[in-house]
C-alpha cells in the first residue's frame, strides 16, 4: 500500500505533456511541441569543454555534499556582479537542479500547520512541494489586466498567524510577468512586519525583454535579504537543463539545514556538472544575448498570431519563454460532439486531434488558459499556431 503522501501526489503536468509528446513523435507523428520548458539551443562549447576536461582530469568522485568551493565562489561572484548582493560560502548550496533547491528549502523551513502564500498563476510544482512538507498552500489570484502584480491588499487578506512564507517567481512560469520595484517593496515590508520568509525563484532572471532591468528582492533592503532565500540555477540561462545544477543563497542556518537534507537524500550534485557550471558562470556570457534575440522574435510573432484568433487574448510576457493565452471565451463549444469546457479538454483536443502539445492552464492555477513555450524553432511555432487556429475554427 502506498503512503498517503504518494497517493495524493500527481505527476508534474509539464513533464507528463513532454513525455506524451515524445511518445507520439516516436511513433512517427509530427507533433508541434509547445510543452517543454527548456531552451532548444545547445549548451555553449566552452561549458561542454569544461565537463570533458573534468572527466579527463578524473574529477569523477564524490564532492562535498553542498557543492565544490569553486562553484560556490562562482555563485557568490554572480550575485555580486548581477545583483549587488554579498554572500559567503556557508550561505550558498549547490543542488541537483533548481527544483531540487526548492524542494530542499521547503523541507527545511515548512511543516504541519504552516501556510505558504503562492500567487497564481504559479509553476506547477510549488503547491505539491508545499504539501509534501506538510504545509498548506494559500493561493492568491493575480490578473493579466493588472500585469499580474501582487498588491499589499491581496497579501494582507492572505496573511494569518500561520503564514510562514511567500513564493515569488519572476519572470514567471507560466506567464512571463515580472514584479515592479513597488510590488517587491510591499512584499518585503509585509514579510518583515509579519515575520515570514520570502522564497525568490529567480531561475529566469537573465531572460527578460524590452529593456526590463531585473531587481532581486533581496537587494532592496538588508532586512529583506535576512529573510529571503534565492533559488536559482544554470538550466535556463545556459541551456543546461540536463546537467542538473541549481543553487540557493540565504541565511546560514537555513542553508545548513538544506545541506543536511541533501546529505540524507541525493548527496552531492554530479561532479562533472559542477565543473561545467563553474565555466558557465565565470565564462563568456554572449550566448545569453543570442538566445534573447531569438526568444524575443519568437515571442513577438507568437503573441501577434494568438491575438489574431477570434476570442483569444494573450498577455505579452516580459521575461522567460512562455505565453499564457486566454481561451476562456471559447470554452463550452463542441468538437466532434464533445463539449470542450476545460483547459484540460482543450489541451487534449489539440494534442490528439491537431498534434499540438500545450499545457492546460488549470495546472498553473488558472482555468481557461493554455501555456505555450516558445523555446522551440520558429518553424514549429508557425506550424503549431496554424494548427491551433484550425482547431478553434473547428469548434461549434
TORKOL-4160 file (C-alpha; in steps of 0.2 Angstrom, whole numbers, padded with zeros to 4 digits, m for minus):
396
<pt num="1" X="0000" Y="0000" Z="0000"/>
<pt num="2" X="0006" Y="0017" Z="m0005"/>
<pt num="3" X="0009" Y="0031" Z="0008"/>
<pt num="4" X="m0005" Y="0045" Z="0009"/>
<pt num="5" X="0009" Y="0057" Z="0003"/>
<pt num="6" X="0012" Y="0047" Z="m0013"/>
<pt num="7" X="m0006" Y="0043" Z="m0016"/>
<pt num="8" X="m0011" Y="0061" Z="m0016"/>
<pt num="9" X="0003" Y="0067" Z="m0027"/>
<pt num="10" X="0000" Y="0070" Z="m0046"/>
<pt num="11" X="0015" Y="0069" Z="m0058"/>
<pt num="12" X="0021" Y="0085" Z="m0065"/>
<pt num="13" X="0009" Y="0091" Z="m0079"/>
<pt num="14" X="0023" Y="0099" Z="m0089"/>
<pt num="15" X="0034" Y="0083" Z="m0089"/>
<pt num="16" X="0019" Y="0072" Z="m0092"/>
<pt num="17" X="0015" Y="0083" Z="m0108"/>
<pt num="18" X="0033" Y="0082" Z="m0114"/>
<pt num="19" X="0033" Y="0063" Z="m0111"/>
<pt num="20" X="0017" Y="0061" Z="m0121"/>
<pt num="21" X="0024" Y="0072" Z="m0135"/>
<pt num="22" X="0040" Y="0061" Z="m0136"/>
<pt num="23" X="0029" Y="0045" Z="m0136"/>
<pt num="24" X="0019" Y="0051" Z="m0151"/>
<pt num="25" X="0035" Y="0058" Z="m0160"/>
<pt num="26" X="0042" Y="0040" Z="m0158"/>
<pt num="27" X="0028" Y="0033" Z="m0167"/>
<pt num="28" X="0031" Y="0045" Z="m0182"/>
<pt num="29" X="0018" Y="0058" Z="m0178"/>
<pt num="30" X="0023" Y="0076" Z="m0182"/>
<pt num="31" X="0020" Y="0085" Z="m0166"/>
<pt num="32" X="0021" Y="0104" Z="m0164"/>
<pt num="33" X="0028" Y="0104" Z="m0146"/>
<pt num="34" X="0025" Y="0119" Z="m0135"/>
<pt num="35" X="0026" Y="0109" Z="m0119"/>
<pt num="36" X="0044" Y="0109" Z="m0114"/>
<pt num="37" X="0051" Y="0122" Z="m0103"/>
<pt num="38" X="0069" Y="0121" Z="m0109"/>
<pt num="39" X="0079" Y="0131" Z="m0122"/>
<pt num="40" X="0081" Y="0122" Z="m0139"/>
<pt num="41" X="0099" Y="0129" Z="m0140"/>
<pt num="42" X="0115" Y="0118" Z="m0137"/>
<pt num="43" X="0125" Y="0121" Z="m0122"/>
<pt num="44" X="0139" Y="0133" Z="m0126"/>
<pt num="45" X="0155" Y="0124" Z="m0131"/>
<pt num="46" X="0166" Y="0131" Z="m0118"/>
<pt num="47" X="0154" Y="0124" Z="m0105"/>
<pt num="48" X="0155" Y="0107" Z="m0113"/>
<pt num="49" X="0174" Y="0108" Z="m0114"/>
<pt num="50" X="0175" Y="0111" Z="m0095"/>
<pt num="51" X="0165" Y="0095" Z="m0092"/>
<pt num="52" X="0176" Y="0085" Z="m0104"/>
<pt num="53" X="0191" Y="0092" Z="m0095"/>
<pt num="54" X="0184" Y="0086" Z="m0078"/>
<pt num="55" X="0182" Y="0069" Z="m0085"/>
<pt num="56" X="0199" Y="0068" Z="m0092"/>
<pt num="57" X="0206" Y="0075" Z="m0075"/>
<pt num="58" X="0197" Y="0061" Z="m0067"/>
<pt num="59" X="0186" Y="0073" Z="m0057"/>
<pt num="60" X="0173" Y="0060" Z="m0056"/>
<pt num="61" X="0171" Y="0056" Z="m0037"/>
<pt num="62" X="0160" Y="0062" Z="m0023"/>
<pt num="63" X="0162" Y="0080" Z="m0019"/>
<pt num="64" X="0156" Y="0090" Z="m0003"/>
<pt num="65" X="0138" Y="0087" Z="m0001"/>
<pt num="66" X="0133" Y="0106" Z="m0003"/>
<pt num="67" X="0145" Y="0108" Z="m0018"/>
<pt num="68" X="0163" Y="0112" Z="m0023"/>
<pt num="69" X="0171" Y="0128" Z="m0017"/>
<pt num="70" X="0175" Y="0134" Z="m0035"/>
<pt num="71" X="0156" Y="0133" Z="m0039"/>
<pt num="72" X="0151" Y="0142" Z="m0023"/>
<pt num="73" X="0163" Y="0155" Z="m0027"/>
<pt num="74" X="0156" Y="0157" Z="m0045"/>
<pt num="75" X="0139" Y="0159" Z="m0037"/>
<pt num="76" X="0145" Y="0172" Z="m0025"/>
<pt num="77" X="0153" Y="0182" Z="m0039"/>
<pt num="78" X="0137" Y="0180" Z="m0049"/>
<pt num="79" X="0126" Y="0188" Z="m0036"/>
<pt num="80" X="0139" Y="0202" Z="m0033"/>
<pt num="81" X="0141" Y="0206" Z="m0051"/>
<pt num="82" X="0122" Y="0204" Z="m0056"/>
<pt num="83" X="0113" Y="0209" Z="m0041"/>
<pt num="84" X="0124" Y="0219" Z="m0029"/>
<pt num="85" X="0122" Y="0205" Z="m0016"/>
<pt num="86" X="0136" Y="0199" Z="m0004"/>
<pt num="87" X="0136" Y="0181" Z="0001"/>
<pt num="88" X="0148" Y="0169" Z="0010"/>
<pt num="89" X="0152" Y="0151" Z="0005"/>
<pt num="90" X="0142" Y="0145" Z="0020"/>
<pt num="91" X="0127" Y="0155" Z="0014"/>
<pt num="92" X="0127" Y="0145" Z="m0003"/>
<pt num="93" X="0122" Y="0127" Z="m0008"/>
<pt num="94" X="0123" Y="0118" Z="m0024"/>
<pt num="95" X="0109" Y="0106" Z="m0028"/>
<pt num="96" X="0104" Y="0094" Z="m0042"/>
<pt num="97" X="0094" Y="0107" Z="m0051"/>
<pt num="98" X="0083" Y="0122" Z="m0047"/>
<pt num="99" X="0069" Y="0111" Z="m0042"/>
<pt num="100" X="0079" Y="0101" Z="m0030"/>
<pt num="101" X="0085" Y="0118" Z="m0022"/>
<pt num="102" X="0067" Y="0122" Z="m0019"/>
<pt num="103" X="0062" Y="0105" Z="m0013"/>
<pt num="104" X="0076" Y="0105" Z="0000"/>
<pt num="105" X="0071" Y="0123" Z="0005"/>
<pt num="106" X="0053" Y="0119" Z="0008"/>
<pt num="107" X="0058" Y="0103" Z="0018"/>
<pt num="108" X="0069" Y="0114" Z="0028"/>
<pt num="109" X="0058" Y="0128" Z="0033"/>
<pt num="110" X="0040" Y="0122" Z="0032"/>
<pt num="111" X="0030" Y="0109" Z="0042"/>
<pt num="112" X="0012" Y="0104" Z="0048"/>
<pt num="113" X="0002" Y="0119" Z="0052"/>
<pt num="114" X="0011" Y="0132" Z="0042"/>
<pt num="115" X="0004" Y="0142" Z="0027"/>
<pt num="116" X="0013" Y="0147" Z="0012"/>
<pt num="117" X="0007" Y="0161" Z="0000"/>
<pt num="118" X="0008" Y="0156" Z="m0018"/>
<pt num="119" X="0002" Y="0169" Z="m0031"/>
<pt num="120" X="m0007" Y="0161" Z="m0046"/>
<pt num="121" X="m0004" Y="0158" Z="m0060"/>
<pt num="122" X="0010" Y="0148" Z="m0052"/>
<pt num="123" X="0023" Y="0135" Z="m0058"/>
<pt num="124" X="0015" Y="0118" Z="m0056"/>
<pt num="125" X="0027" Y="0111" Z="m0043"/>
<pt num="126" X="0025" Y="0124" Z="m0030"/>
<pt num="127" X="0009" Y="0118" Z="m0021"/>
<pt num="128" X="0014" Y="0100" Z="m0021"/>
<pt num="129" X="0031" Y="0104" Z="m0014"/>
<pt num="130" X="0022" Y="0114" Z="0000"/>
<pt num="131" X="0011" Y="0100" Z="0003"/>
<pt num="132" X="0025" Y="0087" Z="0004"/>
<pt num="133" X="0032" Y="0097" Z="0018"/>
<pt num="134" X="0016" Y="0096" Z="0027"/>
<pt num="135" X="0011" Y="0114" Z="0025"/>
<pt num="136" X="m0004" Y="0122" Z="0016"/>
<pt num="137" X="m0003" Y="0132" Z="0000"/>
<pt num="138" X="m0013" Y="0148" Z="0001"/>
<pt num="139" X="m0017" Y="0153" Z="m0017"/>
<pt num="140" X="m0019" Y="0172" Z="m0021"/>
<pt num="141" X="m0026" Y="0176" Z="m0038"/>
<pt num="142" X="m0017" Y="0189" Z="m0049"/>
<pt num="143" X="m0024" Y="0195" Z="m0066"/>
<pt num="144" X="m0017" Y="0199" Z="m0083"/>
<pt num="145" X="m0027" Y="0216" Z="m0083"/>
<pt num="146" X="m0016" Y="0221" Z="m0068"/>
<pt num="147" X="0000" Y="0215" Z="m0076"/>
<pt num="148" X="m0001" Y="0200" Z="m0064"/>
<pt num="149" X="0006" Y="0211" Z="m0049"/>
<pt num="150" X="0003" Y="0207" Z="m0031"/>
<pt num="151" X="m0004" Y="0221" Z="m0021"/>
<pt num="152" X="m0002" Y="0224" Z="m0002"/>
<pt num="153" X="m0021" Y="0222" Z="0000"/>
<pt num="154" X="m0020" Y="0205" Z="m0008"/>
<pt num="155" X="m0006" Y="0200" Z="0004"/>
<pt num="156" X="m0015" Y="0207" Z="0019"/>
<pt num="157" X="m0030" Y="0197" Z="0015"/>
<pt num="158" X="m0020" Y="0181" Z="0014"/>
<pt num="159" X="m0008" Y="0183" Z="0029"/>
<pt num="160" X="m0013" Y="0174" Z="0045"/>
<pt num="161" X="m0003" Y="0169" Z="0061"/>
<pt num="162" X="0001" Y="0153" Z="0052"/>
<pt num="163" X="0009" Y="0162" Z="0037"/>
<pt num="164" X="0027" Y="0155" Z="0036"/>
<pt num="165" X="0032" Y="0161" Z="0019"/>
<pt num="166" X="0028" Y="0168" Z="0001"/>
<pt num="167" X="0034" Y="0161" Z="m0015"/>
<pt num="168" X="0039" Y="0173" Z="m0028"/>
<pt num="169" X="0044" Y="0168" Z="m0046"/>
<pt num="170" X="0049" Y="0182" Z="m0058"/>
<pt num="171" X="0050" Y="0182" Z="m0073"/>
<pt num="172" X="0035" Y="0170" Z="m0070"/>
<pt num="173" X="0032" Y="0152" Z="m0077"/>
<pt num="174" X="0019" Y="0151" Z="m0084"/>
<pt num="175" X="0015" Y="0170" Z="m0088"/>
<pt num="176" X="0032" Y="0178" Z="m0091"/>
<pt num="177" X="0027" Y="0193" Z="m0080"/>
<pt num="178" X="0039" Y="0202" Z="m0068"/>
<pt num="179" X="0036" Y="0211" Z="m0052"/>
<pt num="180" X="0039" Y="0230" Z="m0051"/>
<pt num="181" X="0050" Y="0238" Z="m0038"/>
<pt num="182" X="0034" Y="0244" Z="m0029"/>
<pt num="183" X="0027" Y="0227" Z="m0028"/>
<pt num="184" X="0043" Y="0219" Z="m0021"/>
<pt num="185" X="0045" Y="0233" Z="m0008"/>
<pt num="186" X="0027" Y="0230" Z="m0002"/>
<pt num="187" X="0030" Y="0211" Z="m0001"/>
<pt num="188" X="0046" Y="0214" Z="0009"/>
<pt num="189" X="0039" Y="0226" Z="0021"/>
<pt num="190" X="0024" Y="0214" Z="0025"/>
<pt num="191" X="0036" Y="0199" Z="0027"/>
<pt num="192" X="0046" Y="0210" Z="0039"/>
<pt num="193" X="0030" Y="0215" Z="0048"/>
<pt num="194" X="0023" Y="0198" Z="0049"/>
<pt num="195" X="0039" Y="0188" Z="0051"/>
<pt num="196" X="0038" Y="0176" Z="0036"/>
<pt num="197" X="0051" Y="0170" Z="0023"/>
<pt num="198" X="0052" Y="0176" Z="0005"/>
<pt num="199" X="0057" Y="0162" Z="m0007"/>
<pt num="200" X="0063" Y="0171" Z="m0023"/>
<pt num="201" X="0064" Y="0159" Z="m0038"/>
<pt num="202" X="0075" Y="0169" Z="m0050"/>
<pt num="203" X="0079" Y="0155" Z="m0062"/>
<pt num="204" X="0073" Y="0166" Z="m0077"/>
<pt num="205" X="0082" Y="0181" Z="m0071"/>
<pt num="206" X="0093" Y="0183" Z="m0087"/>
<pt num="207" X="0078" Y="0180" Z="m0099"/>
<pt num="208" X="0070" Y="0197" Z="m0099"/>
<pt num="209" X="0064" Y="0208" Z="m0114"/>
<pt num="210" X="0060" Y="0226" Z="m0118"/>
<pt num="211" X="0075" Y="0233" Z="m0108"/>
<pt num="212" X="0067" Y="0227" Z="m0092"/>
<pt num="213" X="0080" Y="0229" Z="m0078"/>
<pt num="214" X="0080" Y="0214" Z="m0066"/>
<pt num="215" X="0078" Y="0218" Z="m0047"/>
<pt num="216" X="0081" Y="0204" Z="m0034"/>
<pt num="217" X="0070" Y="0207" Z="m0019"/>
<pt num="218" X="0085" Y="0203" Z="m0008"/>
<pt num="219" X="0095" Y="0218" Z="m0015"/>
<pt num="220" X="0082" Y="0231" Z="m0010"/>
<pt num="221" X="0084" Y="0231" Z="0009"/>
<pt num="222" X="0096" Y="0222" Z="0021"/>
<pt num="223" X="0081" Y="0217" Z="0031"/>
<pt num="224" X="0073" Y="0209" Z="0016"/>
<pt num="225" X="0089" Y="0199" Z="0012"/>
<pt num="226" X="0089" Y="0192" Z="0030"/>
<pt num="227" X="0073" Y="0183" Z="0027"/>
<pt num="228" X="0075" Y="0179" Z="0008"/>
<pt num="229" X="0081" Y="0163" Z="0001"/>
<pt num="230" X="0085" Y="0165" Z="m0018"/>
<pt num="231" X="0084" Y="0149" Z="m0028"/>
<pt num="232" X="0092" Y="0149" Z="m0045"/>
<pt num="233" X="0101" Y="0138" Z="m0057"/>
<pt num="234" X="0111" Y="0137" Z="m0074"/>
<pt num="235" X="0097" Y="0127" Z="m0083"/>
<pt num="236" X="0088" Y="0141" Z="m0092"/>
<pt num="237" X="0102" Y="0154" Z="m0094"/>
<pt num="238" X="0115" Y="0142" Z="m0102"/>
<pt num="239" X="0104" Y="0129" Z="m0110"/>
<pt num="240" X="0109" Y="0116" Z="m0097"/>
<pt num="241" X="0093" Y="0108" Z="m0092"/>
<pt num="242" X="0100" Y="0091" Z="m0092"/>
<pt num="243" X="0116" Y="0095" Z="m0082"/>
<pt num="244" X="0105" Y="0097" Z="m0066"/>
<pt num="245" X="0114" Y="0111" Z="m0057"/>
<pt num="246" X="0104" Y="0123" Z="m0046"/>
<pt num="247" X="0109" Y="0134" Z="m0032"/>
<pt num="248" X="0102" Y="0143" Z="m0017"/>
<pt num="249" X="0108" Y="0158" Z="m0006"/>
<pt num="250" X="0101" Y="0163" Z="0011"/>
<pt num="251" X="0103" Y="0163" Z="0029"/>
<pt num="252" X="0117" Y="0151" Z="0036"/>
<pt num="253" X="0105" Y="0141" Z="0047"/>
<pt num="254" X="0093" Y="0138" Z="0033"/>
<pt num="255" X="0107" Y="0133" Z="0020"/>
<pt num="256" X="0115" Y="0121" Z="0033"/>
<pt num="257" X="0098" Y="0113" Z="0035"/>
<pt num="258" X="0096" Y="0111" Z="0017"/>
<pt num="259" X="0113" Y="0103" Z="0016"/>
<pt num="260" X="0108" Y="0091" Z="0030"/>
<pt num="261" X="0093" Y="0086" Z="0020"/>
<pt num="262" X="0103" Y="0084" Z="0004"/>
<pt num="263" X="0116" Y="0073" Z="0013"/>
<pt num="264" X="0102" Y="0061" Z="0018"/>
<pt num="265" X="0094" Y="0061" Z="0001"/>
<pt num="266" X="0104" Y="0064" Z="m0015"/>
<pt num="267" X="0121" Y="0068" Z="m0008"/>
<pt num="268" X="0131" Y="0080" Z="m0019"/>
<pt num="269" X="0127" Y="0085" Z="m0037"/>
<pt num="270" X="0137" Y="0077" Z="m0051"/>
<pt num="271" X="0155" Y="0082" Z="m0050"/>
<pt num="272" X="0156" Y="0084" Z="m0069"/>
<pt num="273" X="0141" Y="0095" Z="m0070"/>
<pt num="274" X="0148" Y="0106" Z="m0056"/>
<pt num="275" X="0164" Y="0110" Z="m0066"/>
<pt num="276" X="0153" Y="0114" Z="m0081"/>
<pt num="277" X="0143" Y="0126" Z="m0071"/>
<pt num="278" X="0159" Y="0135" Z="m0065"/>
<pt num="279" X="0163" Y="0138" Z="m0083"/>
<pt num="280" X="0145" Y="0144" Z="m0086"/>
<pt num="281" X="0145" Y="0157" Z="m0073"/>
<pt num="282" X="0163" Y="0163" Z="m0074"/>
<pt num="283" X="0165" Y="0161" Z="m0093"/>
<pt num="284" X="0159" Y="0171" Z="m0108"/>
<pt num="285" X="0141" Y="0177" Z="m0107"/>
<pt num="286" X="0137" Y="0181" Z="m0125"/>
<pt num="287" X="0126" Y="0166" Z="m0128"/>
<pt num="288" X="0113" Y="0174" Z="m0117"/>
<pt num="289" X="0111" Y="0189" Z="m0129"/>
<pt num="290" X="0110" Y="0177" Z="m0144"/>
<pt num="291" X="0096" Y="0167" Z="m0135"/>
<pt num="292" X="0087" Y="0183" Z="m0130"/>
<pt num="293" X="0087" Y="0189" Z="m0148"/>
<pt num="294" X="0079" Y="0173" Z="m0154"/>
<pt num="295" X="0067" Y="0172" Z="m0140"/>
<pt num="296" X="0061" Y="0190" Z="m0142"/>
<pt num="297" X="0057" Y="0187" Z="m0161"/>
<pt num="298" X="0048" Y="0171" Z="m0157"/>
<pt num="299" X="0038" Y="0180" Z="m0143"/>
<pt num="300" X="0033" Y="0194" Z="m0154"/>
<pt num="301" X="0027" Y="0183" Z="m0168"/>
<pt num="302" X="0018" Y="0171" Z="m0156"/>
<pt num="303" X="0009" Y="0184" Z="m0146"/>
<pt num="304" X="0003" Y="0193" Z="m0163"/>
<pt num="305" X="m0003" Y="0176" Z="m0170"/>
<pt num="306" X="m0013" Y="0171" Z="m0155"/>
<pt num="307" X="m0021" Y="0188" Z="m0153"/>
<pt num="308" X="m0027" Y="0186" Z="m0171"/>
<pt num="309" X="m0038" Y="0171" Z="m0166"/>
<pt num="310" X="m0056" Y="0177" Z="m0163"/>
<pt num="311" X="m0060" Y="0177" Z="m0144"/>
<pt num="312" X="m0042" Y="0174" Z="m0138"/>
<pt num="313" X="m0032" Y="0187" Z="m0128"/>
<pt num="314" X="m0013" Y="0185" Z="m0124"/>
<pt num="315" X="m0003" Y="0194" Z="m0111"/>
<pt num="316" X="0014" Y="0200" Z="m0118"/>
<pt num="317" X="0027" Y="0192" Z="m0107"/>
<pt num="318" X="0041" Y="0202" Z="m0101"/>
<pt num="319" X="0053" Y="0188" Z="m0097"/>
<pt num="320" X="0055" Y="0169" Z="m0098"/>
<pt num="321" X="0050" Y="0159" Z="m0114"/>
<pt num="322" X="0031" Y="0156" Z="m0111"/>
<pt num="323" X="0015" Y="0164" Z="m0117"/>
<pt num="324" X="m0001" Y="0161" Z="m0107"/>
<pt num="325" X="m0016" Y="0165" Z="m0119"/>
<pt num="326" X="m0033" Y="0166" Z="m0113"/>
<pt num="327" X="m0046" Y="0154" Z="m0121"/>
<pt num="328" X="m0060" Y="0156" Z="m0109"/>
<pt num="329" X="m0072" Y="0164" Z="m0122"/>
<pt num="330" X="m0071" Y="0148" Z="m0132"/>
<pt num="331" X="m0074" Y="0135" Z="m0118"/>
<pt num="332" X="m0091" Y="0127" Z="m0119"/>
<pt num="333" X="m0090" Y="0124" Z="m0138"/>
<pt num="334" X="m0090" Y="0107" Z="m0146"/>
<pt num="335" X="m0078" Y="0097" Z="m0156"/>
<pt num="336" X="m0085" Y="0081" Z="m0164"/>
<pt num="337" X="m0099" Y="0081" Z="m0152"/>
<pt num="338" X="m0088" Y="0083" Z="m0136"/>
<pt num="339" X="m0090" Y="0099" Z="m0126"/>
<pt num="340" X="m0073" Y="0107" Z="m0123"/>
<pt num="341" X="m0077" Y="0116" Z="m0107"/>
<pt num="342" X="m0060" Y="0115" Z="m0098"/>
<pt num="343" X="m0042" Y="0119" Z="m0102"/>
<pt num="344" X="m0038" Y="0101" Z="m0100"/>
<pt num="345" X="m0050" Y="0095" Z="m0113"/>
<pt num="346" X="m0044" Y="0109" Z="m0125"/>
<pt num="347" X="m0026" Y="0103" Z="m0122"/>
<pt num="348" X="m0031" Y="0085" Z="m0126"/>
<pt num="349" X="m0041" Y="0090" Z="m0141"/>
<pt num="350" X="m0026" Y="0100" Z="m0148"/>
<pt num="351" X="m0014" Y="0085" Z="m0145"/>
<pt num="352" X="m0025" Y="0071" Z="m0151"/>
<pt num="353" X="m0034" Y="0080" Z="m0164"/>
<pt num="354" X="m0022" Y="0093" Z="m0171"/>
<pt num="355" X="m0005" Y="0086" Z="m0165"/>
<pt num="356" X="0000" Y="0101" Z="m0155"/>
<pt num="357" X="0006" Y="0099" Z="m0137"/>
<pt num="358" X="0002" Y="0113" Z="m0125"/>
<pt num="359" X="m0001" Y="0113" Z="m0106"/>
<pt num="360" X="m0018" Y="0116" Z="m0098"/>
<pt num="361" X="m0019" Y="0132" Z="m0088"/>
<pt num="362" X="m0028" Y="0124" Z="m0074"/>
<pt num="363" X="m0011" Y="0115" Z="m0069"/>
<pt num="364" X="m0005" Y="0133" Z="m0066"/>
<pt num="365" X="m0020" Y="0138" Z="m0055"/>
<pt num="366" X="m0029" Y="0147" Z="m0069"/>
<pt num="367" X="m0043" Y="0139" Z="m0079"/>
<pt num="368" X="m0047" Y="0144" Z="m0097"/>
<pt num="369" X="m0029" Y="0147" Z="m0101"/>
<pt num="370" X="m0015" Y="0137" Z="m0110"/>
<pt num="371" X="0004" Y="0138" Z="m0108"/>
<pt num="372" X="0014" Y="0138" Z="m0123"/>
<pt num="373" X="0033" Y="0138" Z="m0123"/>
<pt num="374" X="0042" Y="0147" Z="m0137"/>
<pt num="375" X="0059" Y="0139" Z="m0133"/>
<pt num="376" X="0057" Y="0130" Z="m0150"/>
<pt num="377" X="0060" Y="0134" Z="m0168"/>
<pt num="378" X="0051" Y="0147" Z="m0177"/>
<pt num="379" X="0046" Y="0133" Z="m0189"/>
<pt num="380" X="0037" Y="0123" Z="m0175"/>
<pt num="381" X="0029" Y="0139" Z="m0169"/>
<pt num="382" X="0022" Y="0144" Z="m0186"/>
<pt num="383" X="0016" Y="0126" Z="m0188"/>
<pt num="384" X="0008" Y="0125" Z="m0171"/>
<pt num="385" X="m0001" Y="0141" Z="m0171"/>
<pt num="386" X="m0008" Y="0137" Z="m0188"/>
<pt num="387" X="m0015" Y="0121" Z="m0181"/>
<pt num="388" X="m0022" Y="0130" Z="m0165"/>
<pt num="389" X="m0031" Y="0142" Z="m0177"/>
<pt num="390" X="m0038" Y="0127" Z="m0187"/>
<pt num="391" X="m0043" Y="0119" Z="m0171"/>
<pt num="392" X="m0053" Y="0134" Z="m0164"/>
<pt num="393" X="m0061" Y="0136" Z="m0181"/>
<pt num="394" X="m0067" Y="0118" Z="m0180"/>
<pt num="395" X="m0076" Y="0121" Z="m0164"/>
<pt num="396" X="m0095" Y="0123" Z="m0165"/>
